[in-house]
């Protein structure tokens, strides 16, 4: 086999150039990584300083109100969804039929809800704590006699509303009608839904 010295020198030269190129690329990549690392540290330091400055200038945030404060805020308004807890006619509270769900939704001068068997709706007005409801319109569904009697008492009492009170325990509507005076006691359906 015949070796040519010029060919060996040529390959050695190419090998040396390749090694130098690899070393140069490696050095360049290392320098770039070092520069990026320094920039990242600098950016993180600036971010921390910015957060600190914002925290010092930001107004103090008060925590969300607790449930009693929520109830008190809601308590100031007749508006909302209410579920009848009981009706009181002197001298005793009237027992409610367990199957009846009597409700009242007061919104924008309108009242609507379930009277136990039928749905009802109508208007209402307030003047301070004075309350006037009605006249009320109802659907014409027939139910068992006890439920219909309770529904009639409820609707007559609601249309006889004189005044109302809202407190953390719920809504009380004081009424007067041909049967006498009494109180409708409601609990908030909004609060009931939170549990």
Buried (B, 14 or more C-beta within 10 A) or exposed (E): EEEEEEEEEEEEEEEEEEEEEEEEEEEEEEEEEEEEEEEEEEEEEEEEEEEEEEEEEEEEEEEEEEEEEBBBEBBEEBBBBBBBBBBBBEEEBBEBBEEBEBBBBBEEEEBBBBBBBBEBEBEBEBEEEEBBBBEBEBEEEEBEEEBBEBBBBBBBBBBBBBBBBBEEBBBBBBBEBEEEBBBBBBBBBEBEEEE
